[in-house]
Amino acid sequence: MIPGSLHVASRSMLCAALLLAITPAAAAPGDKTRTAPAAARKQASAKPAKASLKKPKPVANVAPVVLPQLPRSDMANRLIAWVAAAHDNGARPYAVIDKPAAKLYLFSGNGTFLGETPVLLGIGVGDDSSPGIGAKKLEEIGPAERTTPAGRFVTRFGRAFGRQQVLWVDYANAVAIHAVITTHKKERRVERLLSPAVDDNRISFGCINVGTRFYSGKLKPLFEKKGGIVYILPDMKTLDEVFPRVRLLPYLGTGTEIRS
């Protein structure tokens, strides 16, 4: 053997072994394990079928998330029952401002419930207006003086500063019900109205802010011609202190004559 031929032969044998490893071996006669049927070979050579693209099933409508709302306070339930029994509104439309729940409940003259809405109230906690507050400039009113007074008020629409039309609750003390003010963006008044919390509804100087849609669509048409009655519940006083005649509620409608 020529010198070096052994090394060349080894490389040739190695190459042959590699080719055998990656090249299909010839099938021996009668070897069923290596000879595929004609149908199988035809199927293997055929182009793969396109996967059917099924449209996804429509997703069922998801119900919107309903934020929890604070129910009426016990004071509001008592007052509303008394107004209905005593006809204290005198056939005029009326609204009940539930300060503990930061809500307004609206009623027609015959007592039909027309809806409720969140409200913004005075930032100060209290049930009386400071003496002479109606004559002060806004910047002169301290936080503790910015209260929404409690009581029964005969209301009418009128003009305020800047020719804005508002429902005057207590004209002498400059307390009114009006659409929510958006002038001062930092106060986020609209966001406060939409929030389910009650603590953040204290932001005004004492006036009662209502959502624009409710104000323009329900409250204003009801009170605009002849006005009505607004009952504002207390923060700190008892209901009987502010509305003494509510004590008569158990006797109203029973046929018992009340001496007054």
Contacts in CASP RR format, 6 or more apart in sequence:
PFRMAT RR
TARGET T0000
AUTHOR 0000-0000-0000
METHOD contacts of the structure
MODEL  1
MIPGSLHVASRSMLCAALLLAITPAAAAPGDKTRTAPAAARKQASAKPAK
ASLKKPKPVANVAPVVLPQLPRSDMANRLIAWVAAAHDNGARPYAVIDKP
AAKLYLFSGNGTFLGETPVLLGIGVGDDSSPGIGAKKLEEIGPAERTTPA
GRFVTRFGRAFGRQQVLWVDYANAVAIHAVITTHKKERRVERLLSPAVDD
NRISFGCINVGTRFYSGKLKPLFEKKGGIVYILPDMKTLDEVFPRVRLLP
YLGTGTEIRS
25 34 0 8 1.000
27 34 0 8 1.000
27 35 0 8 1.000
28 34 0 8 1.000
36 44 0 8 1.000
67 196 0 8 1.000
68 196 0 8 1.000
69 196 0 8 1.000
70 101 0 8 1.000
70 102 0 8 1.000
70 103 0 8 1.000
70 196 0 8 1.000
70 198 0 8 1.000
71 101 0 8 1.000
72 80 0 8 1.000
72 98 0 8 1.000
72 101 0 8 1.000
72 103 0 8 1.000
72 105 0 8 1.000
73 98 0 8 1.000
73 100 0 8 1.000
73 101 0 8 1.000
73 233 0 8 1.000
75 98 0 8 1.000
75 100 0 8 1.000
75 233 0 8 1.000
75 234 0 8 1.000
75 239 0 8 1.000
76 96 0 8 1.000
76 98 0 8 1.000
76 100 0 8 1.000
76 101 0 8 1.000
76 103 0 8 1.000
76 105 0 8 1.000
76 233 0 8 1.000
78 239 0 8 1.000
78 246 0 8 1.000
78 249 0 8 1.000
79 96 0 8 1.000
79 231 0 8 1.000
79 233 0 8 1.000
79 239 0 8 1.000
79 243 0 8 1.000
79 246 0 8 1.000
80 96 0 8 1.000
80 105 0 8 1.000
80 107 0 8 1.000
81 249 0 8 1.000
82 88 0 8 1.000
82 243 0 8 1.000
82 245 0 8 1.000
82 246 0 8 1.000
82 248 0 8 1.000
82 249 0 8 1.000
82 252 0 8 1.000
83 89 0 8 1.000
83 94 0 8 1.000
83 96 0 8 1.000
83 107 0 8 1.000
83 111 0 8 1.000
83 231 0 8 1.000
84 111 0 8 1.000
85 249 0 8 1.000
85 252 0 8 1.000
85 253 0 8 1.000
86 245 0 8 1.000
86 248 0 8 1.000
86 249 0 8 1.000
86 252 0 8 1.000
88 152 0 8 1.000
88 229 0 8 1.000
88 245 0 8 1.000
89 107 0 8 1.000
89 109 0 8 1.000
89 111 0 8 1.000
89 228 0 8 1.000
89 229 0 8 1.000
90 109 0 8 1.000
90 229 0 8 1.000
91 109 0 8 1.000
91 110 0 8 1.000
92 109 0 8 1.000
92 226 0 8 1.000
92 227 0 8 1.000
92 228 0 8 1.000
92 229 0 8 1.000
93 106 0 8 1.000
93 107 0 8 1.000
93 108 0 8 1.000
93 109 0 8 1.000
93 222 0 8 1.000
93 223 0 8 1.000
93 227 0 8 1.000
93 228 0 8 1.000
93 229 0 8 1.000
94 107 0 8 1.000
94 109 0 8 1.000
94 111 0 8 1.000
94 228 0 8 1.000
94 229 0 8 1.000
94 230 0 8 1.000
94 231 0 8 1.000
95 104 0 8 1.000
95 105 0 8 1.000
95 106 0 8 1.000
95 107 0 8 1.000
95 177 0 8 1.000
95 219 0 8 1.000
95 229 0 8 1.000
95 230 0 8 1.000
95 231 0 8 1.000
96 104 0 8 1.000
96 105 0 8 1.000
96 107 0 8 1.000
96 230 0 8 1.000
96 231 0 8 1.000
96 233 0 8 1.000
97 103 0 8 1.000
97 104 0 8 1.000
97 119 0 8 1.000
97 121 0 8 1.000
97 148 0 8 1.000
97 208 0 8 1.000
97 230 0 8 1.000
97 231 0 8 1.000
97 232 0 8 1.000
97 233 0 8 1.000
98 104 0 8 1.000
98 105 0 8 1.000
98 233 0 8 1.000
99 121 0 8 1.000
99 148 0 8 1.000
99 150 0 8 1.000
99 232 0 8 1.000
99 233 0 8 1.000
99 234 0 8 1.000
99 235 0 8 1.000
100 198 0 8 1.000
100 233 0 8 1.000
100 235 0 8 1.000
101 198 0 8 1.000
102 118 0 8 1.000
102 119 0 8 1.000
102 120 0 8 1.000
102 121 0 8 1.000
102 198 0 8 1.000
102 201 0 8 1.000
103 116 0 8 1.000
103 117 0 8 1.000
103 118 0 8 1.000
103 119 0 8 1.000
104 116 0 8 1.000
104 117 0 8 1.000
104 118 0 8 1.000
104 119 0 8 1.000
104 177 0 8 1.000
104 208 0 8 1.000
104 210 0 8 1.000
104 214 0 8 1.000
104 219 0 8 1.000
105 113 0 8 1.000
105 115 0 8 1.000
105 116 0 8 1.000
106 113 0 8 1.000
106 114 0 8 1.000
106 115 0 8 1.000
106 116 0 8 1.000
106 117 0 8 1.000
106 218 0 8 1.000
106 219 0 8 1.000
106 222 0 8 1.000
107 113 0 8 1.000
107 114 0 8 1.000
108 114 0 8 1.000
108 222 0 8 1.000
114 218 0 8 1.000
114 222 0 8 1.000
115 218 0 8 1.000
117 210 0 8 1.000
117 211 0 8 1.000
117 214 0 8 1.000
118 193 0 8 1.000
118 194 0 8 1.000
118 201 0 8 1.000
118 211 0 8 1.000
119 193 0 8 1.000
119 201 0 8 1.000
119 208 0 8 1.000
119 209 0 8 1.000
119 210 0 8 1.000
120 180 0 8 1.000
120 189 0 8 1.000
120 192 0 8 1.000
120 193 0 8 1.000
120 201 0 8 1.000
120 202 0 8 1.000
120 203 0 8 1.000
120 204 0 8 1.000
120 208 0 8 1.000
120 209 0 8 1.000
121 148 0 8 1.000
121 201 0 8 1.000
121 202 0 8 1.000
121 203 0 8 1.000
121 204 0 8 1.000
121 206 0 8 1.000
121 208 0 8 1.000
122 146 0 8 1.000
122 147 0 8 1.000
122 148 0 8 1.000
122 202 0 8 1.000
122 203 0 8 1.000
122 204 0 8 1.000
122 205 0 8 1.000
122 206 0 8 1.000
122 207 0 8 1.000
123 143 0 8 1.000
123 146 0 8 1.000
123 202 0 8 1.000
123 203 0 8 1.000
123 204 0 8 1.000
123 205 0 8 1.000
123 206 0 8 1.000
124 143 0 8 1.000
124 144 0 8 1.000
124 145 0 8 1.000
124 146 0 8 1.000
124 147 0 8 1.000
124 202 0 8 1.000
124 206 0 8 1.000
125 147 0 8 1.000
125 202 0 8 1.000
125 235 0 8 1.000
125 236 0 8 1.000
126 147 0 8 1.000
126 148 0 8 1.000
126 150 0 8 1.000
126 234 0 8 1.000
126 235 0 8 1.000
126 236 0 8 1.000
127 147 0 8 1.000
127 149 0 8 1.000
127 150 0 8 1.000
127 151 0 8 1.000
127 234 0 8 1.000
127 235 0 8 1.000
127 236 0 8 1.000
127 237 0 8 1.000
127 242 0 8 1.000
128 147 0 8 1.000
128 149 0 8 1.000
128 150 0 8 1.000
129 147 0 8 1.000
129 149 0 8 1.000
129 170 0 8 1.000
129 173 0 8 1.000
129 175 0 8 1.000
130 141 0 8 1.000
130 145 0 8 1.000
130 147 0 8 1.000
132 173 0 8 1.000
133 141 0 8 1.000
133 145 0 8 1.000
133 173 0 8 1.000
133 174 0 8 1.000
134 172 0 8 1.000
134 173 0 8 1.000
134 174 0 8 1.000
138 205 0 8 1.000
141 205 0 8 1.000
146 204 0 8 1.000
146 205 0 8 1.000
146 206 0 8 1.000
147 206 0 8 1.000
147 235 0 8 1.000
148 175 0 8 1.000
148 204 0 8 1.000
148 206 0 8 1.000
148 207 0 8 1.000
148 208 0 8 1.000
148 232 0 8 1.000
149 170 0 8 1.000
149 173 0 8 1.000
149 175 0 8 1.000
149 232 0 8 1.000
150 232 0 8 1.000
150 233 0 8 1.000
150 234 0 8 1.000
150 235 0 8 1.000
150 237 0 8 1.000
150 242 0 8 1.000
151 231 0 8 1.000
151 232 0 8 1.000
151 234 0 8 1.000
151 242 0 8 1.000
151 243 0 8 1.000
152 229 0 8 1.000
152 230 0 8 1.000
152 231 0 8 1.000
152 243 0 8 1.000
153 169 0 8 1.000
153 170 0 8 1.000
153 229 0 8 1.000
153 230 0 8 1.000
153 231 0 8 1.000
153 232 0 8 1.000
154 227 0 8 1.000
154 228 0 8 1.000
154 229 0 8 1.000
155 167 0 8 1.000
155 168 0 8 1.000
155 169 0 8 1.000
155 177 0 8 1.000
155 223 0 8 1.000
155 227 0 8 1.000
155 228 0 8 1.000
155 229 0 8 1.000
155 230 0 8 1.000
156 167 0 8 1.000
156 168 0 8 1.000
156 223 0 8 1.000
156 227 0 8 1.000
156 228 0 8 1.000
157 165 0 8 1.000
157 166 0 8 1.000
157 167 0 8 1.000
157 168 0 8 1.000
157 220 0 8 1.000
157 223 0 8 1.000
157 224 0 8 1.000
157 227 0 8 1.000
158 165 0 8 1.000
158 166 0 8 1.000
158 167 0 8 1.000
158 168 0 8 1.000
159 165 0 8 1.000
159 166 0 8 1.000
160 166 0 8 1.000
160 168 0 8 1.000
160 176 0 8 1.000
160 178 0 8 1.000
164 178 0 8 1.000
166 176 0 8 1.000
166 177 0 8 1.000
166 178 0 8 1.000
166 207 0 8 1.000
167 176 0 8 1.000
167 177 0 8 1.000
167 178 0 8 1.000
167 219 0 8 1.000
167 220 0 8 1.000
167 223 0 8 1.000
167 227 0 8 1.000
167 230 0 8 1.000
168 175 0 8 1.000
168 176 0 8 1.000
169 175 0 8 1.000
169 176 0 8 1.000
169 177 0 8 1.000
169 208 0 8 1.000
169 230 0 8 1.000
169 232 0 8 1.000
174 207 0 8 1.000
175 206 0 8 1.000
175 207 0 8 1.000
175 208 0 8 1.000
176 207 0 8 1.000
176 208 0 8 1.000
177 207 0 8 1.000
177 208 0 8 1.000
177 210 0 8 1.000
177 215 0 8 1.000
177 219 0 8 1.000
177 230 0 8 1.000
178 207 0 8 1.000
178 208 0 8 1.000
178 209 0 8 1.000
178 210 0 8 1.000
178 215 0 8 1.000
179 209 0 8 1.000
179 210 0 8 1.000
179 211 0 8 1.000
179 212 0 8 1.000
179 215 0 8 1.000
179 216 0 8 1.000
180 189 0 8 1.000
180 190 0 8 1.000
180 193 0 8 1.000
180 209 0 8 1.000
180 210 0 8 1.000
180 211 0 8 1.000
180 212 0 8 1.000
180 215 0 8 1.000
181 189 0 8 1.000
181 209 0 8 1.000
182 189 0 8 1.000
182 190 0 8 1.000
187 203 0 8 1.000
189 203 0 8 1.000
189 209 0 8 1.000
190 211 0 8 1.000
192 200 0 8 1.000
192 201 0 8 1.000
192 203 0 8 1.000
193 201 0 8 1.000
193 209 0 8 1.000
193 211 0 8 1.000
195 201 0 8 1.000
203 209 0 8 1.000
210 219 0 8 1.000
231 243 0 8 1.000
233 239 0 8 1.000
233 242 0 8 1.000
234 241 0 8 1.000
234 242 0 8 1.000
239 246 0 8 1.000
240 246 0 8 1.000
240 247 0 8 1.000
248 258 0 8 1.000
251 258 0 8 1.000
252 258 0 8 1.000
END
